[in-house]
């Protein structure tokens, strides 16, 4: 039960993380998995890729397929809507952090 609740909570953090990095530079799944792992989110590609696809469906990310060494790699970039959502999430996260930090 506790694990399920934490997963739901962390999903929002993960999505903010994805939007942040996709706004800075185009990201791809394997790179994002490594980045999230550095921050303590240990997840599989089978968990991350559906999140990326849903964020794309929601208009937060746009995908570009690129040929890298003969293989197609999907790169994601934040859309204008994704940037607006990220800006609002940053405000809310900062406000929450100030409230709970002590």
C-alpha angles and dihedrals in degrees: 000000000000092000091053092051092050091049090055091048094047092049089074091049090049092051091051089049091051093049091049095053095039088054092054097045137342110280134202129204102257092049091048091050090055092046093050091047089057087059096048100265106128106188138148129242086249088064099039101047095058088050090053091047092050091048088051091049089050090055095247096113135031121209128220120188113218130184108237115179091335095311128101112242121190114225121194128206129183115257125218088264090049090051091052091048090048092051091052092045090052091054092049093044092050091049091049092047092052090051098047103032095095 
